[in-house]
Amino acid sequence: MRIKPQLLSLMAAGLVASSNSMAQSNDNQPGYAMTITANGHTMTATMHGNDATEALRQRLDDGGLTLRLSDYGDFEKVGALGFTLPRSDNRTTTQPGDIVLHQGNQIVIFYGSNTWDYTRLGHIDNATAEGLRQTLGEGDVTVTLALPEASSVADAGQASPPLYTEVYTANGRMVLRQQGEAGLDRLERGHYIVRKAFANRQAETKKITK
């Protein structure tokens, strides 16, 4: 049976649209937490679950990454990573706090909005345009990307309830995020990383086994 060329074109277009939709869906899946330090202020970002963020996490496992970012277009800070990450670009309209990959080798932090082809990396928690402008400042800025560290024994003695609790699988996929203390009884059997964020001290991270 011969298929008409018009029908083949429609089927191909449908496959492309489906592929793009799946890529966008995967990019929006929550992944792990990352800290961003600039001008003495540390922000926490929730990263998406995709090939680019997984490759970045592997880099951060070896230690923090310090980058120099510059203003562009009065809506973003952009800088070279010094290496290439896997791309899954999609037409994206960004919002303040969005973190994206541009051309595979540049990281962009938005304090405004723009529409372009990007690979989504993550979003800074509770970000506002005004707050990001103040934290990142004008002109060039040095930022350090890092994975959250466990708190010290001294910090642990300063008991206070967490602002929120995040739970990750051993490979870095977020499975739970809840304000305050999170009930861990709902977790299935396995190995997890529990991160608690506090208002007055460093975040606390520990490994647990259910």
C-alpha positions in Angstrom: 0.0 0.0 0.0 1.4 3.4 -1.0 1.1 6.3 1.4 0.4 9.7 0.0 3.3 12.2 0.4 1.0 14.7 2.2 0.2 12.0 4.8 3.9 11.2 5.2 4.6 14.9 5.9 1.8 15.1 8.5 3.1 11.9 10.2 6.7 13.3 10.3 5.5 16.6 11.7 3.6 14.7 14.4 6.7 12.7 15.3 8.8 15.8 15.6 6.2 17.6 17.7 5.9 14.5 20.0 9.7 14.3 20.3 9.9 18.0 21.2 7.1 17.7 23.7 8.8 14.7 25.4 12.1 16.6 25.6 10.4 19.6 27.2 8.6 17.3 29.7 11.8 15.6 30.6 13.6 19.0 31.0 10.9 20.1 33.5 11.3 17.1 35.8 12.8 18.0 39.1 16.4 16.9 39.7 18.7 18.0 42.5 19.6 21.1 44.5 22.5 23.4 43.6 23.8 26.5 45.4 24.8 29.7 43.6 27.0 32.1 45.6 27.4 35.7 44.3 28.6 38.9 46.1 28.5 37.1 49.5 24.9 35.8 49.1 24.0 32.1 48.6 20.9 31.1 46.7 19.5 27.7 46.2 18.3 26.4 42.8 16.2 23.4 42.0 17.7 21.8 38.9 15.8 19.9 36.2 16.4 16.3 35.4 18.0 16.0 32.0 21.4 15.0 30.5 22.8 18.5 30.8 22.1 18.8 34.5 23.4 15.3 35.2 26.6 16.1 33.4 26.9 19.3 35.4 26.2 17.4 38.7 29.1 15.1 37.9 31.4 18.1 37.4 30.2 19.5 40.7 30.9 16.3 42.5 34.6 17.2 42.2 34.0 20.6 43.8 32.5 24.0 43.3 32.7 25.7 39.9 33.6 29.4 39.8 32.5 31.4 36.8 32.6 35.0 35.5 29.3 36.2 34.2 28.5 39.4 32.2 25.4 41.4 31.6 23.6 41.0 28.3 20.5 42.7 27.1 19.5 44.0 30.5 17.8 40.7 31.3 20.5 38.1 31.9 24.0 37.2 33.2 25.9 34.9 30.9 29.3 33.3 31.0 31.4 30.5 29.5 31.5 27.2 31.4 34.9 26.1 30.0 33.4 22.8 28.9 30.4 21.5 26.9 27.2 20.0 28.3 24.6 17.9 26.3 22.0 20.1 24.5 18.3 19.6 24.3 17.3 23.0 23.0 13.7 24.1 22.9 12.1 27.5 22.2 11.8 28.9 25.7 10.5 32.1 27.2 12.4 32.6 30.4 11.4 34.1 33.7 13.5 35.7 36.5 15.4 33.0 38.3 15.6 30.6 35.3 19.0 29.0 34.6 19.7 27.7 31.1 22.4 26.4 28.9 23.2 28.4 25.7 25.0 26.9 22.7 26.1 24.0 24.9 29.0 25.8 26.6 27.5 28.9 28.3 25.4 29.2 31.4 22.8 32.0 31.7 21.0 33.3 34.8 18.0 35.4 34.1 16.9 38.4 36.1 14.5 39.4 33.3 12.9 37.5 30.4 13.8 36.5 26.9 12.6 34.0 24.2 15.3 31.9 22.5 16.3 28.3 22.0 17.8 27.0 25.3 18.3 23.9 27.3 16.7 24.3 30.6 18.9 23.7 33.6 16.9 24.9 36.7 15.3 27.7 38.6 16.5 29.7 41.6 14.1 29.1 44.5 11.8 32.1 45.4 13.6 34.3 42.9 12.3 37.8 42.0 13.6 40.2 39.4 14.4 42.9 42.0 16.1 40.5 44.4 18.3 39.0 41.6 19.4 42.4 40.4 20.5 43.3 43.9 22.3 40.0 44.5 24.0 39.8 41.1 24.7 43.5 40.9 25.6 45.6 37.8 28.2 44.5 35.3 30.4 41.4 35.6 29.9 39.1 38.6 31.8 36.1 39.9 29.5 33.2 40.9 30.2 29.8 42.4 28.1 26.8 41.6 28.2 24.0 44.1 26.3 21.0 45.5 24.9 21.5 49.1 27.2 20.4 51.9 26.4 18.7 55.1 26.4 21.0 58.1 29.1 20.8 60.8 28.6 19.3 64.2 28.6 22.8 65.7 25.8 23.8 63.4 23.8 20.7 64.3 23.7 21.9 67.9 21.8 25.0 67.0 18.4 23.2 66.7 15.8 25.0 64.7 13.0 23.7 62.4 13.9 23.7 58.7 12.3 26.0 56.2 11.8 23.0 53.9 13.0 19.4 53.4 14.0 17.9 50.1 14.6 14.2 49.4 16.7 12.8 46.5 17.4 9.4 45.2 21.0 8.2 45.2 21.4 9.4 41.6 20.2 12.9 42.4 16.5 12.8 41.4 14.2 14.8 43.7 11.3 12.7 45.0 9.9 14.9 47.8 9.9 18.6 48.7 7.9 19.8 51.7 7.8 22.8 54.0 9.2 22.2 57.4 10.0 18.7 58.5 9.0 16.0 55.9 7.6 12.7 56.9 9.9 10.1 55.4 7.6 7.1 56.2 6.0 7.4 52.7 9.3 6.6 51.0 9.8 3.3 49.4 12.8 1.0 50.4 16.1 2.3 49.1 18.9 4.8 49.6 18.2 8.6 49.8 19.8 11.9 50.4 17.8 14.2 52.7 18.5 18.0 52.5 17.0 20.4 55.1 17.3 24.2 54.5 17.4 26.5 57.5 16.9 30.3 57.8 19.8 30.9 60.1 22.4 28.3 59.2 23.9 26.2 56.5 21.7 23.5 54.9 22.0 20.0 56.4 22.4 17.0 54.1 22.6 13.4 55.1 22.2 10.0 53.6 19.6 7.6 54.8 18.5 4.0 54.0 14.9 2.9 54.2 
